[in-house]
Amino acid sequence: MTINFNEPFIAGREREYIDRVFAKGGFGGNLEYSKKVQAWLAAYTGARHVLMTHSCTGALEVAALVLDLKPGDEVIVPSFTFVATASAFARVGAKIVFCEIDPVDFNMDLDDVARRITPRTKAIVPVHYAGVGCDMARLQELADGCGARLVEDAAQGIGAWLGDRHLGSIAPLGCWSFHETKNVHCGLGGAIAINDPALFQRAEIIWERGTNRQMMYRGLVDKYSWVGLGGSFYTSELLSAFLMAQLEALDSHLRDRMALWLRYRERLQPLADAGRLALLQHSAAQRHNAHALPIVLQSADESERVRLFLKDRDIQAHIHYVPLHSSPMGKSMGYRAEDLPITEEFSGRLLRLPMHNNLGEADIDAVVDAVAAALA
Ligand SMILES: *Cc1c(COP(=O)(O)O)cnc(C)c1O
């Protein structure tokens, strides 16, 4: 019996809600379910405005267009992240400035961010790794000091909080993913939170394919036209209906997931105490969503050895992420692997263990026993 790395969550009412879309007959975007999802997300997270997108990649692309970056403008992003965090800003011509991570939680190293700020820094993009929130207060100070905007990549952050603030609702712009590898999903999906009301009109035009159609719906203009740059960023009613069913089950999903996460950590703690591996740490204020179960081995070779040992026992563990600065694209931007030594080292040492709501306690015990056997 294989223990899969991820099994997409199924809440139960997805088909019923999709049937309602068939009954109503509107399959496009920005209809009843999309609006319901947007209102639900705004109420749950405290975000000022929310627009559904086809992915978190799309949400980050909207954010990059909203900021109206010019060639030569610099955007600081961690190298340890998914491609989209950097590519969304690179494709509007910004210069990507990669920063290091802090091996305690694998979030941006804020001292390193401070060192990389220049007069051309226009945006800083914190990634809340594994749903553990970055220090947004300190980041806001750094951003205010240089006149940059913050964009939260909260792709992994639905259901996760920093104190009483939901991830993605704190910075002027925040982005969530509803890809099937995230806690709740609709196959492919995302959303952008616009928390600074001054950015909303521009964001909505970009999201509406560069038109002011939404203003026509609100009676502000008689007919809509092309008013700026934009793209096709929304998602279909079918996916929004699916997502609505998932969001309604979010709190119970998170409770179940946290119970599994806590069992994992309890079983792994003796290995950490013995110095065989390290576990990511967070404070009580970093109220995460049990998104992932990363462990840090003593070297990249050992991480690979443990991964293959688990694979032989039909347990899927994954490495995460291959650093962006030393990727072919990063190299074409002039980076060398040795420019970010901490990212190089710790990305190699990190291994993600299976984490999804279909795991049973026996599965978790089997995974931890296999890790222990690999390290014995
Ligand atoms: C998953 C993920 C994304 C991309 O999300 P999509 O919805 O697949 O586009 C971006 N950033 C991070 C940190 C992610 O984990």
The ligand as an ORCA input file, in Angstrom:
! r2SCAN-3c Opt
* xyz 0 1
  C       1.412     26.557     -4.941
  C       2.190     27.813     -4.866
  C       2.092     28.820     -5.838
  C       1.322     28.643     -7.121
  O      -0.002     28.361     -6.965
  P      -0.885     27.971     -8.258
  O      -2.283     28.141     -7.753
  O      -0.539     26.568     -8.570
  O      -0.541     28.917     -9.335
  C       2.792     29.988     -5.658
  N       3.562     30.187     -4.585
  C       3.710     29.243     -3.634
  C       4.577     29.526     -2.455
  C       3.034     28.023     -3.750
  O       3.194     27.091     -2.807
*
